[in-house]
């Protein structure tokens, strides 16, 4: 019951992959073919079927009628087989979630290219990757080569690849082109980084740094690693940032400047952020690819899959991405605390945190977190950032109450031991697991943090570790209570914060600010004009709402306390120091 595909980057100038899907023994009542509506790891309905341009079916050279049943399902008229469906897929989305094809390279996720043959999903799937006509491209994927079969691909080559089932097939993104690559091993497991996009990279440095992160994580969960090889697929572009996790690879997009240049000495912040992204996606190989919400088993790719647990799967992964860099020595304790301060500030900045819990944010990821509009800071909380803070609060609580004997690390390892086999984590199972590991009943603490909208008690918790949490203002200028951006020389309001001066003055996202107290505003002089005023001052603002000239009075607020600093308490007790060193994996110098 093999399903066999061929993929040809046939028309790069039109960004079209030509795909054929052949089924030897189709459903006698009419074989259905369906494309996923979303890609696991990115919780939004994307309706990949909209990228299919032309589609037709045939059996032994004769055309077979195809009827569209719903937006992503086609059904072929009954035939004996073999049945082949041929179609073109438009691929012009330079992201890690979709597909992209031009004359320089091709990248795709199986969710966008491979129609599932209904009823055959559990059987073997073969993919014949065909090379482009006039280019010497290579292939990077962890999809296994179909060894022993005629036309089997060799490593990095075109040819036949194999997946045990459809779910496996679509969890292996494929890059084809002239990428540069570097290899390393971590705990004996071969790893590779393939970098697409013209950029000079110190690949040895990158490999050495990634090796430290990967070895730390494999040892964190315990050897052996749950995969036989691992691939980082990196797309370097002018501006970009993002990643998507898979079971034994990750697709990443980054800015060229994020990658280490040859001869670079100290790691700059952008590179540390890139390593944090790699660390995040790698941690997902355990936390969400193997330890999954029970609600994801199996994925229903036709519609939204609801879980209230993304704060755990994304948030705890976000907590450990930087913490892994710290513990393996790629970030100093001070640099780690600086990054933690940024996460604290990111959560604090939006009043949405007081209105939406992370359980709600997880559940509604499909319509809110992934579809943010100008009102997002006022309406929602990030289950990534607040989830990371819940991990922090839980980690510090466990360490403090057990004198450092138990930590969140033990909880993660217990999650792996009990739920890493694919049985899934139930929506209400986590607090019980924490109790089993630590002997502490933290259900109320967790309920408040996860279901509630109050701020987490991080200040007293950090104090027990000899750390001071202080809020400061990034700028001494009075606050407008809005985010603005320059557009074609004008200053346009992008976001208006709840109950701030801009909202009280009646300004809205999309308004073009023209003048302050009769003086023309430009993208350059906002700070200069503001710098002459203090909180409480009233200013006349002229602005365009659509094409209407309007005027309002704005009363400036004090500078926002939007920066969070974590500093050493002058004389911390030895017990606090011991707890802190255990948590940070090394001493923090003041
Ligand atoms: Zn993630």
Boltz pocket constraint, residues with backbone or C-beta under 6 A from the ligand:
constraints:
  - pocket:
      binder: B
      contacts: [[A, 280], [A, 284], [A, 313], [A, 314], [A, 317]]
      max_distance: 6.0
